[in-house]
């Protein structure tokens, strides 16, 4: 369900200049600090507001400061949780992931179901944390009061859904040990929740949240003083998230089949693959707002260490191009 909202985060950094149209008192504190830091630089100190608005160097300085100094810890938390998620999937393979349950030993089935419970819980946790990181990123970028209230309510909803379904993961069978041992019983015992309804509910709620988190930043786009071509470019960047929406829908379909399956180890393969694609892609995209720092390091760190003919001047790679032309 890490869909359109994560691609939106990339575009959000491009919309930072919206803060200039608002009162600085309404702007996020972290963003305001970056603005004052930029205006104190000798290169921008004597420029008017109108000149600063169209100064690409000023925009790049402020954008880099926001991305570096206002980053959210939640992205790192999600990335850290991704590591055991992937490791557990690797451990599930020798325990029968993708194989028919009747060709496995009893201990393999039990171990597989234990790993599956942990993967399921981590999936819900990572999903919720990545969404939270994007929502908090929006709070650091957009100053509009009504928009920020909507973000806070959305964040509360996201965390509530994540918490509830993590609890459901552990109480789906009572007592809890029946989650991995209950398969031995000829007659089901204990308290059993409807896994089909749980999967549909969680999937539907998160897809709805995906769409909502796309709409939210788009409501701020019309306020920007940009040419239509640039606005369409930003919208197109948001629309790349449609791919992740498709992944979410496909995963939901495979989850429905898995929830009603009598061959859990075999039918878990599709759900596990699509869950891994969704989670991994979502974490990467959630970290993309800070990817510009990598480009800056490449330009000013690596390029500076290259021989003079290969270094870039202010116009990009033109110096290297002129060197080639001179040698012809």
Secondary structure as UniProt FT lines:
FT   HELIX           4..12
FT   HELIX           13..21
FT   HELIX           24..26
FT   HELIX           29..39
FT   TURN            42..46
FT   HELIX           49..54
FT   HELIX           56..69
FT   HELIX           73..93
FT   TURN            94..98
FT   HELIX           101..103
FT   HELIX           106..141
FT   HELIX           145..171
FT   STRAND          173..174
FT   TURN            176..177
FT   HELIX           178..181
FT   HELIX           182..184
FT   STRAND          191..192
FT   HELIX           195..221
FT   TURN            222..223
FT   HELIX           228..239
FT   TURN            240..241
FT   HELIX           242..259
FT   HELIX           264..286
FT   HELIX           288..290
FT   HELIX           291..297
FT   HELIX           298..302
FT   HELIX           303..305
FT   HELIX           308..310
FT   TURN            314..315
FT   HELIX           318..327
//
